[in-house]
Amino acid sequence: MTQAPEIPEATRRRHDREIVALAVPAFGALVAEPLFVMADSAIVGHLGTAQLAGLGVASALLTTAVSVFVFLAYATTAAVARRVGAGDRPGAIRQGMDGIWLALLLGIAVIAVVLPLAPGIVDLFGASTTAAPYATTYLRISSLGIPAMLMVLAATGVLRGLQDTRTPLYVAVGGFIANAVLNVGLVYGAGLGIAGSAWGTVIAQCAMASVYLTVVVRGARRHGASLRPDAAGIRASAQAGLPLLVRTLSLRAILMIATAVAARLGDADIAAHQITLSLWSLLAFALDAIAIAGQAIIGRYLGAADTEGARAACRRMVQWGIATGVVLGLLVVAARPLFLPLFTSDPVVKDAALPALLMVALSQPICGIVFVLDGVLMGAGDGPYLAGAMLVTLAVFAPAALLVPALGGGLTALWAAMTLMMTVRMTTLWWRSRSGRWLVTGATR
């Protein structure tokens, strides 16, 4: 960020209200999403070990596939928020519809790949001979819901861009409840087994997509926005999302490398790594909620050609990110003795995880800055820079992580490399924010 005078108290309070109003519901919606898999696991787990193992493989594949397309939410949020800031709400909704049409097309393409190749994909990921049939069944059926899942991502971006994070929260909670009820009814009531769990998830996701579409269509009719697919608009949405796809794939590569290195360190270390990574991911939800607020707020300010407002909002959100990171770090330190017994009773795993959790705690203020600035630059539509910065980060992290076992390091050293990764991200994002080059105004970037 460029140098600027102290934010006036009244402005700071206004920013705080906006951040809280957008971030708190966004946090609730983010937390509700992984509960889908947890509910499925709890219900399917009582069918048997092979069924649960099959669900584990299939759900991991589905989660990865959907997370790759998270750019549908990010890019749509920024594009819609810009038009809202420019006072063009019909154009904002039309822009959002382009993102939803793109999501539908991508979802159909994924189905075309997954349905015939499901057995081979499951085998590629090492499912046992007993678990593979269940994984294939779940993957094939659940893939039918991928278009709905991707449309939910895009529609969530539309509503975030319209400065509405409450509706996604309500839909996420309703979807979780519907998913749990359907799973119990279809798995046990109808006796469909793991297939019932998959069909329950598909129905719940389609219901969520229908609710979102109803909200968006009503808004389009109210403001006279077209609902028809527009080839140029869909192409523009894809072009805006491509750099964010590169960013997401680079981040997934970092996490995969970290897990692969942990696996080479031994069973205790990979178990401790899984515990540590689970906590790190949970903490990320709180920070990502602020980032989502940043996407919506920054896009609106830049659409309104208010660069000073964008700078001030960015500074205030960074302060929020640092403060939240410090609080989360202290909570990790304080809760370590209570947290670890929830996951393991093995003293060797606990000994490996304790110092790694300290690294997680120390890195939280850095993570706070990273998540906030990531959201700010996404809101500004600065995707190409984010893609390049993440590729640089991957290039730094990969050799550092791969050197850990070669130099005889353990899990703590691996999480030191993870902290290095976040520090590199913070440096690249901080430099960009201070340069002011992201402050591009107008209804479109």
Secondary structure in CASP SS format (residue, H / E / C, confidence):
PFRMAT SS
TARGET T0000
AUTHOR 0000-0000-0000
METHOD secondary structure of the structure
MODEL  1
M C 1.00
T C 1.00
Q C 1.00
A C 1.00
P C 1.00
E C 1.00
I C 1.00
P C 1.00
E H 1.00
A H 1.00
T H 1.00
R H 1.00
R H 1.00
R H 1.00
H H 1.00
D H 1.00
R H 1.00
E H 1.00
I H 1.00
V H 1.00
A H 1.00
L H 1.00
A H 1.00
V H 1.00
P H 1.00
A H 1.00
F H 1.00
G H 1.00
A H 1.00
L H 1.00
V H 1.00
A H 1.00
E H 1.00
P H 1.00
L H 1.00
F H 1.00
V H 1.00
M H 1.00
A H 1.00
D H 1.00
S H 1.00
A H 1.00
I H 1.00
V H 1.00
G C 1.00
H C 1.00
L C 1.00
G C 1.00
T H 1.00
A H 1.00
Q H 1.00
L H 1.00
A H 1.00
G H 1.00
L H 1.00
G H 1.00
V H 1.00
A H 1.00
S H 1.00
A H 1.00
L H 1.00
L H 1.00
T H 1.00
T H 1.00
A H 1.00
V H 1.00
S H 1.00
V H 1.00
F C 1.00
V C 1.00
F H 1.00
L H 1.00
A H 1.00
Y H 1.00
A H 1.00
T H 1.00
T H 1.00
A H 1.00
A H 1.00
V H 1.00
A H 1.00
R H 1.00
R H 1.00
V H 1.00
G H 1.00
A C 1.00
G C 1.00
D C 1.00
R H 1.00
P H 1.00
G H 1.00
A H 1.00
I H 1.00
R H 1.00
Q H 1.00
G H 1.00
M H 1.00
D H 1.00
G H 1.00
I H 1.00
W H 1.00
L H 1.00
A H 1.00
L H 1.00
L H 1.00
L H 1.00
G H 1.00
I H 1.00
A H 1.00
V H 1.00
I H 1.00
A H 1.00
V H 1.00
V H 1.00
L H 1.00
P H 1.00
L H 1.00
A H 1.00
P H 1.00
G H 1.00
I H 1.00
V H 1.00
D H 1.00
L H 1.00
F C 1.00
G C 1.00
A C 1.00
S C 1.00
T C 1.00
T C 1.00
A C 1.00
A H 1.00
P H 1.00
Y H 1.00
A H 1.00
T H 1.00
T H 1.00
Y H 1.00
L H 1.00
R H 1.00
I H 1.00
S H 1.00
S H 1.00
L C 1.00
G C 1.00
I H 1.00
P H 1.00
A H 1.00
M H 1.00
L H 1.00
M H 1.00
V H 1.00
L H 1.00
A H 1.00
A H 1.00
T H 1.00
G H 1.00
V H 1.00
L H 1.00
R H 1.00
G H 1.00
L C 1.00
Q C 1.00
D C 1.00
T C 1.00
R H 1.00
T H 1.00
P H 1.00
L H 1.00
Y H 1.00
V H 1.00
A H 1.00
V H 1.00
G H 1.00
G H 1.00
F H 1.00
I H 1.00
A H 1.00
N H 1.00
A H 1.00
V H 1.00
L H 1.00
N H 1.00
V H 1.00
G H 1.00
L H 1.00
V H 1.00
Y H 1.00
G H 1.00
A C 1.00
G C 1.00
L C 1.00
G C 1.00
I H 1.00
A H 1.00
G H 1.00
S H 1.00
A H 1.00
W H 1.00
G H 1.00
T H 1.00
V H 1.00
I H 1.00
A H 1.00
Q H 1.00
C H 1.00
A H 1.00
M H 1.00
A H 1.00
S H 1.00
V H 1.00
Y H 1.00
L H 1.00
T H 1.00
V H 1.00
V H 1.00
V H 1.00
R H 1.00
G H 1.00
A H 1.00
R H 1.00
R H 1.00
H H 1.00
G C 1.00
A C 1.00
S C 1.00
L C 1.00
R C 1.00
P C 1.00
D C 1.00
A H 1.00
A H 1.00
G H 1.00
I H 1.00
R H 1.00
A H 1.00
S H 1.00
A H 1.00
Q H 1.00
A H 1.00
G H 1.00
L H 1.00
P H 1.00
L H 1.00
L H 1.00
V H 1.00
R H 1.00
T H 1.00
L H 1.00
S H 1.00
L H 1.00
R H 1.00
A H 1.00
I H 1.00
L H 1.00
M H 1.00
I H 1.00
A H 1.00
T H 1.00
A H 1.00
V H 1.00
A H 1.00
A H 1.00
R H 1.00
L H 1.00
G C 1.00
D H 1.00
A H 1.00
D H 1.00
I H 1.00
A H 1.00
A H 1.00
H H 1.00
Q H 1.00
I H 1.00
T H 1.00
L H 1.00
S H 1.00
L H 1.00
W H 1.00
S H 1.00
L H 1.00
L H 1.00
A H 1.00
F H 1.00
A H 1.00
L H 1.00
D H 1.00
A H 1.00
I H 1.00
A H 1.00
I H 1.00
A H 1.00
G H 1.00
Q H 1.00
A H 1.00
I H 1.00
I H 1.00
G H 1.00
R H 1.00
Y H 1.00
L H 1.00
G H 1.00
A C 1.00
A C 1.00
D C 1.00
T H 1.00
E H 1.00
G H 1.00
A H 1.00
R H 1.00
A H 1.00
A H 1.00
C H 1.00
R H 1.00
R H 1.00
M H 1.00
V H 1.00
Q H 1.00
W H 1.00
G H 1.00
I H 1.00
A H 1.00
T H 1.00
G H 1.00
V H 1.00
V H 1.00
L H 1.00
G H 1.00
L H 1.00
L H 1.00
V H 1.00
V H 1.00
A H 1.00
A H 1.00
R H 1.00
P H 1.00
L H 1.00
F H 1.00
L H 1.00
P H 1.00
L H 1.00
F C 1.00
T C 1.00
S C 1.00
D C 1.00
P H 1.00
V H 1.00
V H 1.00
K H 1.00
D H 1.00
A H 1.00
A H 1.00
L H 1.00
P H 1.00
A H 1.00
L H 1.00
L H 1.00
M H 1.00
V H 1.00
A H 1.00
L H 1.00
S H 1.00
Q H 1.00
P H 1.00
I H 1.00
C H 1.00
G H 1.00
I H 1.00
V H 1.00
F H 1.00
V H 1.00
L H 1.00
D H 1.00
G H 1.00
V H 1.00
L H 1.00
M H 1.00
G H 1.00
A C 1.00
G C 1.00
D C 1.00
G H 1.00
P H 1.00
Y H 1.00
L H 1.00
A H 1.00
G H 1.00
A H 1.00
M H 1.00
L H 1.00
V H 1.00
T H 1.00
L H 1.00
A H 1.00
V H 1.00
F H 1.00
A H 1.00
P H 1.00
A H 1.00
A H 1.00
L H 1.00
L H 1.00
V H 1.00
P H 1.00
A H 1.00
L C 1.00
G C 1.00
G C 1.00
G C 1.00
L H 1.00
T H 1.00
A H 1.00
L H 1.00
W H 1.00
A H 1.00
A H 1.00
M H 1.00
T H 1.00
L H 1.00
M H 1.00
M H 1.00
T H 1.00
V H 1.00
R H 1.00
M H 1.00
T H 1.00
T H 1.00
L H 1.00
W H 1.00
W H 1.00
R H 1.00
S H 1.00
R H 1.00
S H 1.00
G C 1.00
R C 1.00
W C 1.00
L C 1.00
V C 1.00
T C 1.00
G C 1.00
A C 1.00
T C 1.00
R C 1.00
END
